[in-house]
Amino acid sequence: MKPLSIAVAFMFALALTAGLPAAAQDTAQLERRLQSVATLIESSSAARQIEASGDAASREKRNNARLIHREAAVTLQAGDAAAAARLLDQATREMMNGVRLAKPEQVAEVKARRDFEARLDSARALLAAQQRITQEKAERGERGSQAAAREATREIESLITAAERRAAEGKLDEARPMLDRAYLTARVSIESLRRGDTLVRSLTFASAKEEYAYEEDRYQTHRMLIQVLVADRGTSPALMQGFIDRAGVLRTAAEAKAQGGDHAAAVKGMEDATRELVRAIRAAGLYIPG
């Protein structure tokens, strides 16, 4: 049997005590109830639900419950147990009314909005970094990947704008995949721009094993971008499958090398695997550097 939540436990306790005379509840019991109601109001799952909902009416009910609870404490200290018991009942009911106003769907929506805003900040930061690196390479006369980098920039900017528009319309379920794609495209573009660049050569790895972990993470980032592309664009996996299959074979071989302790060879194998994923992404119509 699942343990009762704090909120449900209090409702049950109210039902049990509703028919009892106040005199039946001695001072020690009321002091314990005073502490329990304080927990309900301040730190229970019900309190967290109200906080997360952002609902003004729900928060007002909770604040009312706080005031009534304080009055109950003063009343009990003055020796009026009957009045204190009634006030504690009232405080609990007021709190539970607040919980009813803090509907689960409201809580979920607030969390989704916060998650979206955090992801949006990350996507914007990556876009700024991608633009900066593109400019640095242009200033050094490295023209090889400029067209692809600029195309990626346009794609990222377009996705962020579209995601913000959907979010403003309250369509977070449509906005989030766009934002995920913008985030992953920016990250992949940055990693591709830095391949062989002095910026990457300045990265020092403590060992070939550490470098292999970096390449494994880079592979996974590209793989996630492919998954988002397929889900968001409805891109036919058939256009990409050959590249994806080859990438999988190369990755498996690289993992075998790593497990055997040959991390230098594993790094090269993982780089080759990621290169195949870049080709798959381009086959889907997104031309990224790499």
C-alpha positions, 0 to 999 in steps of 0.5 A, a space after each residue: 500500500 502506498 503511504 498517504 501524502 501529507 495532504 491526504 493524511 490531513 484530510 483523513 485526520 480532519 474526518 476523524 476529529 470532526 465529530 469529537 468535542 474540542 475538550 477531547 483534544 488535550 494540549 499535547 495533541 493540539 501542540 502536535 497538530 500545530 506542528 503538523 499543520 505548519 508542515 502542511 503549509 510550509 514544506 509539504 508536497 501540497 505547499 510545493 504544488 501551490 508554489 509551482 503553480 504560480 496561481 495567485 488565488 492558490 497562494 492567497 489561500 495558503 497565506 490565509 492558512 498561515 495567518 489562521 495557523 498563527 492565530 491558533 498558536 496564540 490562542 493555544 498559548 492563551 489556554 483556549 484549546 477549543 478555539 485553537 482546535 477550531 482554528 487549526 481545522 480552518 487553517 487546514 481547510 484553507 490550505 486544502 482549498 489552495 491545493 485544489 486551485 493549484 491544478 496539476 496541469 498548471 504546475 506542469 505548464 509552469 515547469 514546461 515554461 521554465 524549462 523552455 526559457 532555460 533552453 532558450 537562453 542556452 540556444 542563444 548563447 550557443 548561437 552567439 558563440 557560433 557567430 563569434 567563431 565564424 567571424 574569427 575564422 573569417 578574419 584569419 582567412 579560413 574560407 573553407 567552411 564559411 558558407 556552411 557556417 553562415 547557412 547554419 547560422 540562418 537555420 539556428 536564427 530561424 528556429 529560435 524565432 519560430 520557437 519564440 513565436 510558438 511559445 508566445 502563442 502558448 504552443 510550448 509542445 510545438 516550440 520545444 522541438 524547434 528549440 531543441 533543434 536550434 540548440 543541437 544545430 548550434 552545438 554541432 556547428 561549433 564543434 564542426 567549426 573547431 575541428 582542426 582549428 587552433 581553438 581545438 588544438 589549445 584544448 589539452 586532454 589528460 589522456 587519449 582516454 579522455 579525448 575518446 570520451 570527448 569524441 563519444 560525446 560529440 558523436 552523441 550530439 550529432 545523433 540527437 540532432 538526427 533524431 530531432 530532425 526526423 521527428 520535427 521535419 518528418 525527414 525520411 530516414 531512408 535518405 539518411 539511413 546508409 550514413 547512419 548505419 555506417 556510423 553505427 559500424 564505425 562507432 562499434 569498432 571504436 568502442 571495441 578499440 577503447 575497451 581493448 585499451 587502444 584509445 588513440 585508435 578509438 578516437 580516430 574511429 569515433 571521428 570517422 563515425 561522427 563524419 558519417 553522421 554529418 553526411 546524414 544530417 546534410 542528406 536531411 537538408 541541413 548543411 552544417 560544417 564538418 
